[in-house]
Amino acid sequence: RREIGILKAVGWETGDILAMKFWEGALISLAAFFTGFLLAYAHVFFLDAGLLEPVLKGWAVIYPRFSLTPAIDGLQIATLAFFTIIPYTAATIIPIWRAAIADPDMVMR
């Protein structure tokens, strides 16, 4: 909030602050999405899903042969991106908007 008050005090418009924070939140959420996606893909397909293997195989004493074939579905990735990036970006914009419409003097106190 204090950062926003300082930006408003030096002449930034509310729209400028919202745009800056929107792109900041979008960049962070995109980086987190791609990092998580790549780590999950590597874990499942290159490290043989060591953490998920017992869950996928069940609790049997004799495990069947287990291998996953790498596949990428664009619709699944787009849906996953939508449900991770959009809520995070919205969750960052709403509090910033509240602070950006306030008086700079009140925000910096």
C-alpha positions as CSV (number, residue, x, y, z in Angstrom):
1,R,0.0,0.0,0.0
2,R,2.8,2.4,0.8
3,E,4.4,1.8,-2.6
4,I,1.2,2.7,-4.3
5,G,0.8,5.8,-2.2
6,I,4.3,6.9,-3.2
7,L,3.6,6.3,-6.9
8,K,0.3,8.3,-6.7
9,A,2.2,11.1,-4.9
10,V,4.8,11.4,-7.7
11,G,2.0,11.6,-10.3
12,W,1.1,8.1,-11.4
13,E,-2.5,7.6,-12.5
14,T,-4.7,4.9,-11.1
15,G,-4.8,3.2,-14.5
16,D,-1.0,3.2,-14.7
17,I,-0.7,1.6,-11.2
18,L,-3.3,-1.1,-12.1
19,A,-1.6,-1.9,-15.4
20,M,1.8,-2.2,-13.7
21,K,0.5,-4.5,-10.9
22,F,-1.6,-6.5,-13.5
23,W,1.5,-7.3,-15.5
24,E,3.5,-7.9,-12.4
25,G,1.0,-10.4,-11.2
26,A,0.6,-12.0,-14.6
27,L,4.3,-12.4,-15.0
28,I,4.6,-14.1,-11.6
29,S,1.7,-16.4,-12.2
30,L,3.0,-17.3,-15.7
31,A,6.4,-18.1,-14.3
32,A,4.9,-20.2,-11.5
33,F,2.6,-22.0,-13.9
34,F,5.4,-22.9,-16.3
35,T,7.8,-23.9,-13.5
36,G,5.2,-26.1,-11.9
37,F,4.2,-27.6,-15.2
38,L,7.7,-28.4,-16.3
39,L,8.7,-29.8,-12.8
40,A,5.5,-32.0,-12.8
41,Y,6.2,-33.2,-16.3
42,A,9.8,-34.1,-15.5
43,H,8.7,-35.8,-12.3
44,V,6.2,-38.0,-14.0
45,F,7.9,-38.8,-17.3
46,F,11.6,-38.6,-16.5
47,L,11.8,-39.6,-12.9
48,D,9.1,-42.3,-13.2
49,A,6.6,-40.6,-10.8
50,G,8.3,-41.7,-7.7
51,L,5.9,-39.8,-5.4
52,L,2.8,-40.9,-7.3
53,E,3.7,-44.4,-8.2
54,P,2.3,-46.1,-5.0
55,V,-0.9,-44.2,-5.4
56,L,-1.3,-45.1,-9.1
57,K,-0.3,-48.8,-8.5
58,G,-2.4,-49.4,-5.5
59,W,-1.5,-51.3,-2.4
60,A,-0.9,-54.7,-4.0
61,V,2.1,-56.8,-3.0
62,I,3.0,-57.6,-6.5
63,Y,3.1,-54.5,-8.6
64,P,2.2,-54.7,-12.3
65,R,4.5,-53.2,-14.9
66,F,4.1,-49.4,-14.8
67,S,5.0,-46.9,-17.4
68,L,3.4,-43.6,-18.5
69,T,3.6,-42.4,-22.1
70,P,4.5,-38.7,-22.4
71,A,1.7,-36.7,-24.0
72,I,0.8,-33.1,-24.1
73,D,-2.8,-32.0,-24.6
74,G,-3.2,-28.3,-25.5
75,L,-6.7,-28.0,-24.1
76,Q,-5.7,-29.5,-20.8
77,I,-2.7,-27.1,-20.6
78,A,-4.9,-24.1,-21.5
79,T,-7.5,-25.1,-18.9
80,L,-4.9,-25.6,-16.2
81,A,-3.3,-22.2,-17.1
82,F,-6.7,-20.5,-17.0
83,F,-7.5,-21.9,-13.6
84,T,-4.1,-20.9,-12.2
85,I,-3.2,-17.6,-13.8
86,I,-6.6,-15.8,-13.9
87,P,-7.5,-16.3,-10.2
88,Y,-4.0,-15.2,-9.0
89,T,-4.0,-12.2,-11.3
90,A,-7.5,-11.2,-10.1
91,A,-6.5,-11.8,-6.5
92,T,-3.6,-9.3,-6.9
93,I,-5.6,-6.7,-8.8
94,I,-8.5,-6.3,-6.4
95,P,-6.5,-5.2,-3.3
96,I,-4.3,-3.0,-5.5
97,W,-7.3,-1.3,-7.0
98,R,-8.6,-0.5,-3.5
99,A,-5.3,1.1,-2.6
100,A,-5.0,2.9,-5.9
101,I,-8.3,4.7,-5.6
102,A,-7.5,5.9,-2.1
103,D,-5.9,9.3,-1.2
104,P,-2.1,9.0,-1.4
105,D,-1.8,10.8,2.0
106,M,-4.0,8.2,3.7
107,V,-2.3,5.2,2.0
108,M,1.2,6.3,3.1
109,R,0.1,6.7,6.8
